[in-house]
């Protein structure tokens, strides 16, 4: 490990230089990205939305870097201190994980956000982006290397794996780059391949497929706005896909029509279960309940009726991706029960699912949103990309 990287001040200087380089090279970043966009016209609209970098996204990269500079360095924090009766001093301290491999697609901003998150926590990072963003990613990593080199920090702290599928599969199977953690931000096929062929621990950044449950006592206008906001971006993992409505809702017919009209006005295809389809003819009846498992990432939303909050909780725990769920209700006690019993990384009460995000949760840039329970769940910022180590100091004690 380079001595230059041991203090927060030195890490932050690298990050300040990176922010300046991103700002100064905005037009070049957009130019490289346009070449990627031109070559990727055959991919669907959702992936194109993730791939595109404009001035707003460049500013978002700069803001992410500046925000993480302002955050406390997690490394070195003392978790526990014990003075042993024999004179030894025993401390448990926060240390970096080591080397992180992240595999992702389409979003070039991940190249910045994932790397600054790992770097702030003292980790090296291996980046494997999708081929559709290759030109943008390589240029962003070049900016990273300029910032590192300017501060006499080895450029292998941030490495881009510019390789094809077979070479990448060989790397995963044999851990040729000695990764300590793999974060696959992709489909089930990628996750299953790594689980089957690698002994390296995974942090799963799972699918969205997020649910909103509207209780009978909900402010329906508020619920409608929460749902519309949850669908305001289609390509993100915190988008709302399914809406469960309590069948005891007052003026149910009118409320359903109001919601359906607003969803359609927003350009969404409205799918519905058999109960709602029997009440409203201007929706598309689902063919089977299997669709409840599906993450849409498209202008579709599914409405269904439930009779009780427990039924809603059961459906969410059965079908959702374990990412985010929301209850809209005036009953705080019921909301607390819902939040405890729904098995998701984040559970909201009277808020949009779109808030499940590192920046919105106060942890800064995130490397992923973990949907597993070990070693952390939800948005992974720099404070979560660490582990612990015991430091034992004595003067010749033996047991």
C-alpha positions in Angstrom: 0.0 0.0 0.0 1.3 3.4 -0.9 2.2 5.7 2.1 0.5 8.5 0.2 -2.9 6.9 0.6 -2.8 6.4 4.4 -4.2 9.8 5.4 -7.6 11.3 4.6 -5.9 14.5 3.5 -3.9 12.7 0.8 -6.9 10.8 -0.5 -9.0 13.9 -0.6 -6.3 15.7 -2.6 -6.5 13.0 -5.2 -10.3 13.4 -5.2 -10.1 17.2 -5.5 -7.8 16.8 -8.5 -10.2 14.3 -10.0 -13.2 16.7 -9.6 -11.2 19.4 -11.4 -10.3 17.1 -14.2 -13.9 16.0 -14.7 -15.0 19.6 -14.7 -12.3 20.7 -17.1 -12.9 17.8 -19.5 -16.7 18.0 -19.7 -16.9 18.4 -23.4 -14.4 15.6 -24.0 -16.4 13.2 -21.8 -19.6 14.1 -23.7 -17.8 13.7 -27.0 -16.6 10.2 -26.1 -20.1 9.3 -24.8 -21.7 10.5 -28.0 -19.5 8.0 -29.9 -20.7 5.3 -27.6 -24.3 6.4 -28.1 -23.9 6.4 -31.9 -22.6 2.8 -31.8 -25.4 1.7 -29.4 -28.5 2.7 -31.3 -29.8 -0.8 -31.4 -30.1 -1.1 -27.6 -33.4 -0.4 -25.9 -34.4 3.0 -24.5 -33.8 2.1 -20.9 -30.2 1.2 -21.6 -29.7 4.3 -23.7 -31.0 6.4 -20.8 -28.4 4.7 -18.5 -25.6 5.1 -21.1 -26.2 8.8 -22.0 -23.9 11.4 -20.4 -24.8 15.1 -20.7 -23.7 18.2 -18.9 -26.1 17.4 -16.0 -24.6 14.0 -15.5 -21.1 15.3 -15.7 -22.0 17.8 -13.0 -23.5 14.9 -11.0 -20.1 13.2 -11.2 -18.3 16.3 -9.9 -20.9 16.7 -7.1 -20.4 13.1 -6.1 -16.7 13.6 -5.8 -17.0 16.8 -3.9 -19.5 15.2 -1.5 -17.3 12.3 -0.7 -14.4 14.6 0.0 -16.5 16.2 2.7 -17.3 12.9 4.4 -15.3 11.4 7.3 -12.7 8.8 6.4 -14.0 5.5 7.8 -10.6 3.8 8.0 -8.8 3.6 11.3 -11.9 4.2 13.5 -11.7 2.3 16.7 -14.7 0.1 17.2 -13.7 -1.3 20.6 -10.8 -0.8 23.1 -10.0 -3.3 25.8 -7.3 -3.1 28.4 -6.4 -6.7 29.2 -5.7 -7.5 32.9 -2.2 -8.7 31.8 -1.4 -5.2 30.3 -2.1 -5.9 26.7 -4.1 -3.3 24.7 -6.7 -4.9 22.4 -8.4 -2.7 19.8 -10.8 -3.5 17.0 -10.3 -1.1 14.2 -11.9 -0.4 10.8 -9.7 -1.3 7.8 -10.2 -1.4 4.0 -11.6 -4.6 2.4 -8.7 -4.7 0.0 -9.4 -5.1 -3.7 -13.0 -4.8 -5.1 -14.1 -6.0 -8.5 -17.3 -4.4 -9.8 -19.1 -5.6 -13.0 -21.7 -3.3 -14.4 -23.3 -2.1 -17.6 -24.3 1.0 -19.4 -23.9 3.7 -16.8 -20.5 5.5 -17.2 -21.2 7.5 -14.0 -20.6 4.2 -12.1 -17.0 4.4 -13.2 -16.6 7.6 -11.1 -19.0 6.8 -8.2 -17.9 3.2 -7.6 -14.2 4.1 -7.7 -14.5 7.2 -5.4 -16.4 5.1 -2.9 -13.9 2.4 -2.9 -10.9 4.8 -2.9 -12.2 6.9 0.0 -12.4 3.6 2.1 -8.8 2.8 1.1 -9.6 0.0 -1.4 -8.2 -0.7 -4.8 -10.9 -1.2 -7.5 -11.2 -3.2 -10.7 -13.9 -1.8 -13.0 -15.6 -3.9 -15.7 -18.1 -1.8 -17.5 -20.3 -2.9 -20.4 -18.9 -2.7 -24.0 -21.6 -0.2 -24.9 -19.9 2.4 -22.6 -16.3 1.5 -23.4 -15.1 4.8 -24.9 -16.6 6.9 -22.1 -15.3 4.5 -19.4 -11.8 4.4 -20.7 -11.6 8.2 -20.8 -13.0 8.6 -17.3 -10.4 6.1 -16.1 -7.7 8.1 -17.9 -8.8 11.1 -15.8 -8.6 9.0 -12.7 -5.0 8.0 -13.6 -4.0 11.6 -14.2 -5.3 12.5 -10.7 -3.5 9.6 -9.1 -0.3 10.2 -11.0 -0.3 13.9 -10.1 -0.2 12.8 -6.4 2.4 10.1 -6.8 -0.1 7.4 -6.1 0.2 4.2 -8.3 -2.5 4.2 -11.0 -3.4 0.6 -10.2 -5.6 1.9 -7.4 -8.2 2.3 -10.2 -8.0 -0.4 -13.0 -10.3 -0.8 -16.0 -10.6 -4.3 -17.3 -10.9 -3.8 -21.0 -11.5 -7.4 -21.9 -14.0 -9.7 -23.6 -16.4 -12.2 -22.1 -14.2 -15.2 -22.3 -11.2 -13.4 -20.7 -13.5 -12.0 -18.0 -14.9 -15.5 -17.3 -11.3 -16.8 -16.9 -10.6 -13.9 -14.5 -13.6 -14.8 -12.4 -13.0 -18.5 -12.3 -9.3 -18.2 -11.4 -9.3 -14.8 -9.6 -6.3 -13.8 -11.6 -6.5 -10.2 -10.3 -6.7 -11.3 -6.6 -10.0 -9.6 -5.8 -11.2 -9.8 -2.2 -14.9 -8.9 -3.1 -16.9 -9.1 -6.3 -19.9 -6.8 -6.8 -22.0 -7.9 -9.8 -24.4 -5.2 -10.9 -26.2 -7.2 -13.5 -28.7 -9.9 -14.2 -29.3 -13.2 -12.5 -27.2 -15.0 -15.2 -24.1 -13.0 -14.2 -24.7 -13.4 -10.5 -25.3 -17.2 -10.9 -22.1 -17.6 -13.0 -20.0 -16.0 -10.3 -21.6 -17.9 -7.5 -20.9 -21.2 -9.4 -17.4 -20.5 -10.6 -15.8 -18.3 -8.0 -14.8 -18.6 -4.3 -14.6 -14.9 -3.9 -17.3 -13.4 -1.7 -20.1 -11.5 -3.4 -22.1 -8.4 -2.6 -25.3 -8.7 -4.6 -26.6 -5.5 -6.0 -30.0 -7.1 -6.9 -32.9 -6.1 -9.0 -35.5 -3.5 -8.1 -39.1 -4.6 -8.7 -40.3 -2.3 -6.0 -43.8 -2.3 -4.4 -46.1 0.4 -3.0 -49.0 -0.6 -0.8 -51.9 1.9 -0.4 -53.8 1.4 2.8 -57.6 2.1 2.9 -57.0 5.2 5.1 -54.3 6.7 2.8 -54.4 10.3 1.4 -55.0 9.1 -2.1 -53.8 12.2 -3.8 -50.5 11.9 -1.9 -50.3 8.2 -2.9 -50.8 9.0 -6.5 -48.0 11.5 -6.5 -45.7 9.0 -4.7 -46.5 6.4 -7.4 -45.9 8.9 -10.3 -42.6 10.0 -8.8 -41.7 6.3 -8.3 -42.0 5.9 -12.0 -40.4 9.3 -13.0 -37.3 7.4 -14.2 -37.7 4.0 -15.8 -34.1 2.8 -16.0 -33.2 3.0 -12.3 -33.4 0.2 -9.7 -35.4 2.3 -7.2 -38.4 2.8 -9.6 -41.9 1.6 -8.6 -43.2 -1.3 -10.6 -46.2 -2.7 -8.5 -49.0 -1.0 -6.6 -51.1 -2.9 -4.1 -54.4 -1.2 -3.2 -56.5 -2.1 -0.2 -59.9 -3.2 -1.5 -61.6 -1.4 1.4 -60.5 2.0 0.0 -63.5 4.4 0.1 -64.8 5.3 -3.4 -62.6 2.6 -4.8 -64.0 2.8 -8.4 -63.4 6.5 -8.6 -60.0 6.3 -7.0 -58.9 3.6 -9.4 -60.1 5.6 -12.3 -58.2 8.7 -11.0 -55.0 6.7 -10.6 -55.3 4.9 -14.0 -55.9 8.2 -15.8 -52.9 9.9 -14.3 -50.6 6.9 -15.0 -51.8 6.8 -18.6 -51.3 10.6 -18.9 -47.7 10.0 -17.8 -47.3 7.6 -20.7 -47.4 4.3 -18.8 -49.0 1.1 -19.8 -51.3 0.0 -16.9 -51.5 -3.7 -16.2 -53.9 -5.1 -13.6 -54.9 -8.3 -11.8 -58.3 -9.9 -12.4 -60.0 -8.0 -9.6 -59.1 -4.6 -10.9 -59.6 -5.6 -14.6 -63.2 -6.6 -13.7 -63.8 -3.1 -12.3 -62.0 -1.0 -14.9 -61.9 -2.0 -18.6 -59.2 0.5 -19.6 -56.3 -1.7 -18.2 -54.5 -4.7 -19.5 -55.2 -8.0 -17.7 -52.1 -9.9 -16.7 -51.7 -13.4 -18.0 -50.3 -14.9 -14.8 -49.0 -14.0 -11.4 -45.5 -14.7 -12.6 -45.3 -11.1 -13.8 -45.2 -10.0 -10.1 -41.6 -11.3 -10.1 -40.6 -9.2 -13.0 -38.6 -6.0 -12.8 -40.0 -3.8 -15.6 -37.4 -1.2 -16.4 -39.9 0.1 -18.9 -43.1 2.3 -19.0 -45.2 -0.4 -17.4 -46.9 -0.5 -14.0 -49.0 -3.2 -12.4 -52.0 -2.5 -10.1 -53.6 -5.2 -7.8 -56.1 -5.4 -5.0 -55.4 -6.9 -1.6 -57.8 -7.3 1.3 -55.4 -6.8 4.2 -52.0 -5.3 5.0 -50.8 -8.8 5.9 -51.7 -9.9 2.4 -49.7 -7.0 1.0 -46.7 -7.8 3.2 -46.9 -11.5 2.1 -47.0 -10.6 -1.6 -44.0 -8.2 -1.3 -41.9 -10.7 0.5 -42.8 -13.3 -2.1 -42.3 -11.3 -5.3 -40.1 -8.2 -4.8 -36.4 -8.0 -5.4 -35.7 -7.1 -1.8 -34.8 -3.6 -2.7 -37.5 -1.1 -1.6 -41.1 -1.2 -0.5 -43.4 1.7 0.5 -46.6 1.9 2.6 -48.9 4.9 2.2 -51.1 5.2 5.3 -52.2 7.6 8.0 -51.8 4.8 10.6 -48.3 5.1 12.1 -48.6 1.9 14.1 -49.5 0.0 11.0 -46.7 1.6 9.1 -44.2 0.6 11.8 -45.5 -3.1 11.5 -45.2 -2.9 7.7 -41.6 -1.6 7.9 -40.5 -4.3 10.4 -42.1 -7.2 8.5 -41.4 -6.4 4.9 -38.1 -8.1 3.9 -36.5 -5.3 1.9 -33.3 -3.3 2.2 -35.3 -0.1 2.5 -39.0 0.3 3.6 -40.6 3.7 3.4 -43.7 5.3 4.9 -45.4 8.0 2.8 -42.3 8.6 0.7 -41.3 7.7 -2.9 -39.3 4.6 -3.6 -36.9 6.9 -5.6 -35.3 8.0 -2.3 -33.4 4.7 -1.9 -30.1 6.1 -3.0 -26.8 6.7 -1.3 -26.9 10.5 -1.8 -30.4 10.7 -0.5 -29.6 8.6 2.5 -26.6 10.7 3.5 -23.9 8.1 2.7 -22.7 10.0 -0.4 -21.8 8.2 -3.7 -22.7 4.5 -3.6 -21.0 1.6 -5.2 -24.2 -0.5 -5.2 -27.4 -1.1 -3.4 -27.1 -4.4 -1.6 -30.2 -6.6 -1.4 -28.5 -9.3 0.7 -28.1 -9.3 4.4 -24.3 -9.8 4.8 -22.2 -7.9 5.3 -24.4 -4.8 4.7 -27.8 -4.0 3.2 -29.0 -1.0 1.1 -26.8 1.7 -0.4 -23.1 0.9 0.0 -21.0 4.1 0.6 -17.4 4.3 1.7 -18.3 3.5 5.3 -19.7 0.2 4.2 -16.8 -0.8 2.0 -14.7 -1.7 5.0 -14.1 -4.6 7.4 -12.4 -4.9 10.8 -9.2 -6.1 12.2 -8.0 -6.8 15.8 -4.8 -4.9 16.9 -3.2 -6.5 19.9 -0.2 -4.8 21.6 1.9 -6.0 24.5 5.4 -6.3 25.9 6.0 -10.0 25.9 2.8 -11.4 27.4 2.2 -15.2 27.0 -0.8 -17.3 27.7 
